[in-house]
Amino acid sequence: MTIYDMHCHLDLMPNMKNIIQESLVEDLVIIAVTTTPKAFEQEVNFCKRNSNIQVALGLHPQLVGQRFNELPLLLNKIQNVKFIGEIGLDNNGENISSREEQVKVFNSIIKECSALGNKVLSIHSVKSSQYVLDSLKLYNTIKNNICILHWFTGNEKQLNQAIELGCYFSINSKMLSTAGGKRVIQKVPEDKLLVETDAPFIKKISHCHEIYEELDQTIQGISNLRNRDLFQTIQKNSKDIIEY
């Protein structure tokens, strides 16, 4: 059965070209998020013959301080791209210094997505969950787009708000071992659950079978926490998003 990695950094993996080739014959579909619009251009070229890999157009909040000038390039491309990510806000450590620029980038992107519609967004929200949720609500982004909260770490109130808004949540193996991650896994509606590897940040991966195994183990962990086999449910959620 096909398995779906809804958030990974393919271009940062040591054996990117091998994974691209292997995924052509493996039952594996990947949303390959990018960190800058220029990286997106390169990865699209690498993956252009592989329909199992969906390359997302991104500008990672941790890089906004250095790459703010690439925002016009991203906005110029966004009309012709279905998958958007990694985008969002990061208010942790040294990233606080670029907060104002991050807010401008994030709001510009989601405002444009709201105007265009039919986009799938993978959103980073480290120590910024409330602002991210308030912005998605302000611009009514979820009305005509799919918004996936990647590795969500918000508090209980913010989790409830995100659920009420209709966000999806991509779960990784790290979340299975933290109290906050378990809270998310146990509370999110079944039809909003997805899985991700976030490779290579959580785990260094060199081959497609390792991605498959990591995702399968994550789904098993989710199923154990929910006391219900959710493999088919998560696969259906993922397939519906890919075909959105």
Secondary structure, DSSP 8 states (H G I E B T S, - for coil): --EEEEEE-GGGSTTHHHHHHHTTTSSEEEEE--SSHHHHHHHHHHHTT-TTEEE-B---GGGHHHHGGGHHHHHHHGGG-SEEEEEEEE-SGGGGGGHHHHHHHHHHHHHHHHHH---EEEEEEET-HHHHHHHHHHTTGGGSSEEEEET----HHHHHHHHHHT-EEEE-GGGGGSHHHHHHHHHS-GGGEEE---TTTSS---SHHHHHHHHHHHHHHHHHHHTS--HHHHHHHHHHHHT-
